[in-house]
Amino acid sequence: MSDPDPVVVLITFPVDNDVKEFAANLVSEGIVACVTILSEVESFYRWAGQVERTKERQLLVKTTADKVNHLRNRVTELHPYDVPEFLVLSVLEGDERYLAWIKDAIADEGS
């Protein structure tokens, strides 16, 4: 089996829901190594033909490419939005020790 590539997944989450529980579930289930919860942001977007404005939290989720489908399924199950943001960004390079930690953190929890 090839070494799984690290990825970063962007997910937004409404400020009036329990983002800490959401993040803790993903980490404790071994799907992700880390979820960074950024301060409140304001998003403007088009939904159902209207321009909407919502206060959200931006999540930076560190995982590996082989966990993306599992993560997508859990986000669909746990997230309060009908269509949550789920953008997967490739990691071109990084500190080798940090990238190894991402892989090891997921392997430790997922076994």
C-alpha positions as CSV (number, residue, x, y, z in Angstrom):
1,M,0.0,0.0,0.0
2,S,1.3,3.5,-0.9
3,D,1.9,6.1,1.7
4,P,-1.2,8.3,2.0
5,D,-0.8,11.9,1.0
6,P,-1.7,14.6,3.6
7,V,-4.6,16.9,2.7
8,V,-6.3,19.9,4.3
9,V,-10.1,20.0,4.2
10,L,-12.0,23.3,4.6
11,I,-15.3,23.1,6.4
12,T,-17.5,26.0,7.6
13,F,-19.7,25.5,10.7
14,P,-22.5,27.7,12.1
15,V,-21.5,29.7,15.2
16,D,-24.7,28.7,17.0
17,N,-23.9,25.0,16.9
18,D,-21.3,23.0,19.0
19,V,-18.3,23.2,16.8
20,K,-16.0,21.8,19.5
21,E,-18.0,18.6,19.8
22,F,-18.0,18.2,16.0
23,A,-14.2,18.6,15.9
24,A,-13.6,16.3,18.8
25,N,-15.7,13.6,17.2
26,L,-13.7,13.7,14.0
27,V,-10.4,13.5,15.9
28,S,-11.5,10.8,18.4
29,E,-12.8,8.6,15.6
30,G,-9.3,8.6,14.0
31,I,-10.6,10.2,10.7
32,V,-8.4,13.3,11.1
33,A,-5.2,14.3,12.9
34,C,-6.3,17.8,13.8
35,V,-9.1,20.3,13.5
36,T,-8.2,24.0,13.8
37,I,-11.2,26.2,14.6
38,L,-10.7,29.8,13.5
39,S,-12.4,32.8,15.0
40,E,-15.9,33.8,13.8
41,V,-16.1,34.8,10.1
42,E,-18.9,36.2,8.1
43,S,-19.8,34.5,4.8
44,F,-21.7,36.0,2.0
45,Y,-23.1,33.5,-0.5
46,R,-25.9,32.8,-3.0
47,W,-28.5,30.2,-1.8
48,A,-31.8,29.5,-3.4
49,G,-31.5,32.6,-5.6
50,Q,-30.9,34.9,-2.7
51,V,-27.7,36.5,-1.3
52,E,-27.3,35.3,2.2
53,R,-25.1,36.4,5.1
54,T,-24.1,34.1,7.9
55,K,-21.7,34.1,10.8
56,E,-19.7,30.9,10.8
57,R,-16.5,29.3,12.1
58,Q,-13.9,28.2,9.5
59,L,-12.3,24.8,10.2
60,L,-9.0,23.7,8.9
61,V,-9.0,19.9,9.0
62,K,-5.7,17.9,8.6
63,T,-6.1,14.3,7.3
64,T,-4.9,12.0,4.6
65,A,-6.3,11.5,1.1
66,D,-7.3,7.9,1.9
67,K,-9.6,9.2,4.7
68,V,-11.4,11.8,2.6
69,N,-14.4,9.7,1.7
70,H,-14.9,8.5,5.3
71,L,-14.6,12.2,6.5
72,R,-17.1,13.3,3.9
73,N,-19.6,10.7,5.1
74,R,-19.2,11.7,8.7
75,V,-19.5,15.4,7.9
76,T,-22.7,14.6,6.0
77,E,-24.0,12.8,9.1
78,L,-22.9,15.3,11.8
79,H,-23.1,18.7,10.1
80,P,-26.3,20.8,10.5
81,Y,-26.2,22.2,7.0
82,D,-27.9,20.5,4.1
83,V,-24.9,21.3,1.9
84,P,-21.8,21.9,4.1
85,E,-18.6,23.3,2.7
86,F,-16.2,20.4,2.0
87,L,-13.1,21.5,0.0
88,V,-10.1,19.2,-0.2
89,L,-6.8,20.9,-0.8
90,S,-3.6,19.0,-1.7
91,V,-0.5,19.6,0.4
92,L,2.4,20.1,-2.0
93,E,5.0,20.1,0.8
94,G,5.6,20.8,4.4
95,D,7.8,20.0,7.4
96,E,8.4,16.3,7.1
97,R,8.0,15.8,10.8
98,Y,4.6,17.5,10.8
99,L,3.4,15.5,7.7
100,A,4.6,12.3,9.4
101,W,2.7,13.3,12.6
102,I,-0.5,13.7,10.6
103,K,-0.1,10.2,9.1
104,D,0.9,8.7,12.5
105,A,-2.0,10.4,14.4
106,I,-4.5,8.9,12.1
107,A,-2.9,5.5,12.0
108,D,-2.8,5.3,15.8
109,E,-6.4,6.2,16.3
110,G,-7.7,4.2,13.3
111,S,-6.2,0.9,14.2
